[in-house]
């Protein structure tokens, strides 16, 4: 049982960190997405991401940085 906890706790922490990072990325780009990509918001994340990339030069610095940090 103890081994199981040692294996699960780091996994949960990694998942939480990744989830928090995703949320921060969404927060950083949500205003830009609604401004430049409103027509595509219901079409899924990949379509919105493509739209954001098309408008990269007009995005906020925070959103540009989020895209760069995630290899986009």
Phi, psi and omega per residue, in radians:
X1 nan -0.717 -3.130
X2 -1.126 -0.704 3.113
X3 -1.078 -0.700 3.130
X4 -1.043 -0.776 3.139
X5 -1.120 -0.687 3.121
X6 -1.155 -0.491 3.113
X7 -1.431 -0.628 -3.049
X8 -1.395 -0.691 -3.073
X9 -1.024 -0.848 3.101
X10 -1.092 -0.631 3.119
X11 -1.100 -0.743 3.115
X12 -1.129 -0.724 3.132
X13 -1.130 -0.721 3.102
X14 -1.122 -0.736 3.118
X15 -1.105 -0.726 3.129
X16 -1.116 -0.741 -3.138
X17 -1.127 -0.744 3.129
X18 -1.130 -0.710 3.124
X19 -1.126 -0.742 3.119
X20 -1.110 -0.696 3.135
X21 -1.155 -0.709 3.091
X22 -1.077 -0.740 -3.128
X23 -1.115 -0.710 3.110
X24 -1.109 -0.675 3.104
X25 -1.122 -0.730 3.099
X26 -1.134 -0.714 3.125
X27 -1.097 -0.722 -3.096
X28 -1.156 -0.535 -3.052
X29 -1.888 -0.062 -3.048
X30 -1.097 -0.726 3.136
X31 -1.149 -0.735 3.107
X32 -1.124 -0.710 3.132
X33 -1.092 -0.752 -3.135
X34 -1.241 -0.484 -3.139
X35 -1.362 -0.820 -3.008
X36 -1.769 -0.339 -2.989
X37 -2.252 0.429 -3.078
X38 -0.922 -0.699 -3.100
X39 -1.151 -0.315 -3.060
X40 -1.876 -0.005 -3.033
X41 -1.049 -0.522 -3.121
X42 -1.546 0.029 -3.060
X43 -1.674 0.008 3.093
X44 1.881 2.811 -3.060
X45 -1.078 -0.697 -3.087
X46 -1.153 -0.637 3.119
X47 -1.209 -0.730 3.112
X48 -1.140 -0.726 3.101
X49 -1.042 -0.782 3.104
X50 -1.057 -0.707 3.110
X51 -1.117 -0.777 3.118
X52 -1.059 -0.704 3.112
X53 -1.094 -0.653 3.110
X54 -1.104 -0.544 -3.104
X55 -1.829 0.358 -3.024
X56 -0.860 -0.736 -3.073
X57 -1.186 -0.332 -3.116
X58 -1.746 -0.066 -3.080
X59 -1.324 2.769 3.060
X60 -1.131 2.746 3.135
X61 -1.035 -0.690 -3.124
X62 -1.116 -0.721 3.133
X63 -1.231 -0.726 3.077
X64 -1.017 -0.736 -3.129
X65 -1.176 -0.690 3.106
X66 -1.081 -0.770 3.101
X67 -1.083 -0.786 3.141
X68 -1.114 -0.737 -3.141
X69 -1.099 -0.436 -3.123
X70 -1.823 0.338 3.037
X71 1.222 0.497 -3.115
X72 -1.895 nan nan
